[in-house]
Amino acid sequence: MTVTTSLLASPSAGASPSVSVPTASVQERSAENPLVAKTEIYGGWRMWDNNYVASPDGRTQLHLLRGLLEVWRDGGHVWTAGQSSAGAYVDFQHDGNLVVYTGAGQPVWASNTTFWCGQDGCHLGIQDDGNVVIEDDFTYWDFWSTKTARPDPATPLLTPVEAK
């Protein structure tokens, strides 16, 4: 089930919300869609400093906070992109590259996923499991990930084997 929605963007105290989301959807987990629930963001998206976008359950958040691109899960910091605190905005470009820019428009960090996403297209996914990914639009293969996924406690990791 795909539900088109506006995405959560919460500014820090005193800042105004500033997230541009031309195309986004929420993929809910169901019997028909056993994939992890996620917020999908497509090329042309921009988020300014001191804002975030969240997964459908709100527990995973991609922040640009004080110029740093970060992932937060359940209120705790779990990942930071390797850039200085000079970021003024982050773009998910039409070519599939996620890039943090200074206020002067100079890139300070990039996912470098243009090669993989250039022809078929990709989307940015903020997943309920704690992971942020860049995936192929058709195959849903991850080309890039923060590697911050947590197992779903409702899904057993191993299937019990009956003793004989």
Secondary structure by P-SEA (a helix, b strand, c coil): cbbbbbccccccccccbbbbbcbbbbbbbcccccccbbbbbcccbbbcccccccccccccccccccccccccccccccccccccccccccccccccbbbbbccccccccccccccccccbbbbbbbccccbbbbcccccccccccccccccccccccccccccc
